[in-house]
Amino acid sequence: MTAQILDGKTTAAEIRSNLKGRVQALRDRGVSVGLGTVLVGDDPGSHSYVNMKHRDCAEVGIESIRRDLPATATQDEVERAVAELNADPACTGYIVQLPLPRGLDEQRVLERIDPAKDADGLHPMSLGRLVLMQPGPLPCTPKGIIELLRRFDVPIRGAEVTVVGRGITVGRSLGLLLTRRTENATVTLCHTATRDLAAHTRKADIVVAAAGVPGLITADMVKPGAVVLDVGVSRVDGKLAGDVAADVRDVAGWVAPNPGGVGPMTRAMLLANVVEAAEDSLKNAG
Ligand SMILES: Nc1nc(=O)c2c([nH]1)NC[C@@H]1CN(c3ccc(C(=O)N[C@@H](CCC(=O)O)C(=O)O)cc3)C=[N+]21
């Protein structure tokens, strides 16, 4: 038996097609939608992700606003780009592509984003809202994971979910999302100091591997029939490698592969956050 595929690539394309209609409806009412990106330095991975995001925008009818800065950019220069996007009426929402080059203070940059334009849900205000279970933009990867599970009818309510990795963009935020009353999963959050990782993954109905350690999750660590999502992105000899070993497909019931799983969903949720922000601004304007 081999696992069924949680096909994020196809699902994300369906979501973009739905968003395209909503963007058109906004435009019909005189509201244009624009996504901004701030990219600092020349990391090839970051460049490729940002390019994909702008390609998605073109497909959906969202305007692209790019601020590309050299690796030598100072803290002040990055913060100035953020201030410009805050002030730009054409920019509905934007992201600062992470990680920033060494020497730049990421948190200080994120704090300067206008929370109303926080497309990534990574501003402290947005994360605070997530903790408080108040409405607000959600981090794109956790939001994409939940959307992917929903669309394949994977039960979340009451499920035992083991999340491996406590980073803000994925693991920690996902734990908060899954334990809301609307999801009602039971979450175990594992990290580098977890004593017996396999014991926690083996009892899980759903395993989310977001540690950034290639091949960390092996077949013997997975309960037969369980759902396994590969979120880790590492580069091994220039090739992309996920956190989930290939043999997991022989025991799992469902696998979200990498690439083709959570990555495209992350990008689709970024667009969704921007469209939702535009729709909210229309609602609040009366
Ligand atoms: N402020 C910020 N927000 C982010 O959302 C953010 C970030 N910084 N820094 C880096 C990570 C990484 N990330 C990915 C998004 C999509 C794919 C993706 O779509 N991957 C495709 C293609 C992979 C390929 O071929 O390169 C796939 O999985 O099928 C991957 C990785 C967003 N990130």
The ligand as an SDF file (V2000), in Angstrom:
LIG
                    3D

 33 36  0  0  0  0  0  0  0  0999 V2000
    8.2960   36.4560    4.9110 N   0  0  0  0  0  0  0  0  0  0  0  0
    8.3380   35.2240    4.4270 C   0  0  0  0  0  0  0  0  0  0  0  0
    7.2010   34.5870    4.1280 N   0  0  0  0  0  0  0  0  0  0  0  0
    7.2200   33.3110    3.6350 C   0  0  0  0  0  0  0  0  0  0  0  0
    6.1690   32.7390    3.3370 O   0  0  0  0  0  0  0  0  0  0  0  0
    8.4900   32.6710    3.4380 C   0  0  0  0  0  0  0  0  0  0  0  0
    9.6410   33.3980    3.7810 C   0  0  0  0  0  0  0  0  0  0  0  0
    9.5350   34.6580    4.2860 N   0  0  0  0  0  0  0  0  0  0  0  0
   10.8660   32.8460    3.6200 N   0  0  0  0  0  0  0  0  0  0  0  0
   11.0480   31.5270    3.0660 C   0  0  0  0  0  0  0  0  0  0  0  0
    9.8470   30.6410    3.2530 C   0  0  0  0  0  0  0  0  0  0  0  0
    9.7870   29.4940    2.2580 C   0  0  0  0  0  0  0  0  0  0  0  0
    8.5180   29.6520    1.5720 N   0  0  0  0  0  0  0  0  0  0  0  0
    8.0800   28.8560    0.5200 C   0  0  0  0  0  0  0  0  0  0  0  0
    6.9350   29.1720   -0.1700 C   0  0  0  0  0  0  0  0  0  0  0  0
    6.5340   28.4280   -1.2570 C   0  0  0  0  0  0  0  0  0  0  0  0
    7.2710   27.3480   -1.6950 C   0  0  0  0  0  0  0  0  0  0  0  0
    6.8200   26.6190   -2.8900 C   0  0  0  0  0  0  0  0  0  0  0  0
    5.8440   26.9890   -3.5000 O   0  0  0  0  0  0  0  0  0  0  0  0
    7.4890   25.5580   -3.3080 N   0  0  0  0  0  0  0  0  0  0  0  0
    7.0630   24.8040   -4.4800 C   0  0  0  0  0  0  0  0  0  0  0  0
    8.1640   24.7550   -5.5120 C   0  0  0  0  0  0  0  0  0  0  0  0
    9.4960   24.3100   -4.9750 C   0  0  0  0  0  0  0  0  0  0  0  0
   10.6290   24.5110   -5.9540 C   0  0  0  0  0  0  0  0  0  0  0  0
   10.6240   23.8510   -7.0020 O   0  0  0  0  0  0  0  0  0  0  0  0
   11.5190   25.3620   -5.6730 O   0  0  0  0  0  0  0  0  0  0  0  0
    6.6100   23.4250   -4.0440 C   0  0  0  0  0  0  0  0  0  0  0  0
    6.7870   23.0780   -2.8680 O   0  0  0  0  0  0  0  0  0  0  0  0
    6.0670   22.7100   -4.8610 O   0  0  0  0  0  0  0  0  0  0  0  0
    8.4000   27.0020   -0.9990 C   0  0  0  0  0  0  0  0  0  0  0  0
    8.7960   27.7540    0.1020 C   0  0  0  0  0  0  0  0  0  0  0  0
    7.9000   30.7760    2.0110 C   0  0  0  0  0  0  0  0  0  0  0  0
    8.6310   31.3960    2.9480 N   0  0  0  0  0  0  0  0  0  0  0  0
  1  2  1  0
  2  3  2  0
  2  8  1  0
  3  4  1  0
  4  5  2  0
  4  6  1  0
  6  7  2  0
  6 33  1  0
  7  8  1  0
  7  9  1  0
  9 10  1  0
 10 11  1  0
 11 12  1  0
 11 33  1  0
 12 13  1  0
 13 14  1  0
 13 32  1  0
 14 15  1  0
 14 31  2  0
 15 16  2  0
 16 17  1  0
 17 18  1  0
 17 30  2  0
 18 19  2  0
 18 20  1  0
 20 21  1  0
 21 22  1  0
 21 27  1  0
 22 23  1  0
 23 24  1  0
 24 25  2  0
 24 26  1  0
 27 28  2  0
 27 29  1  0
 30 31  1  0
 32 33  2  0
M  CHG  1  33   1
M  END
$$$$
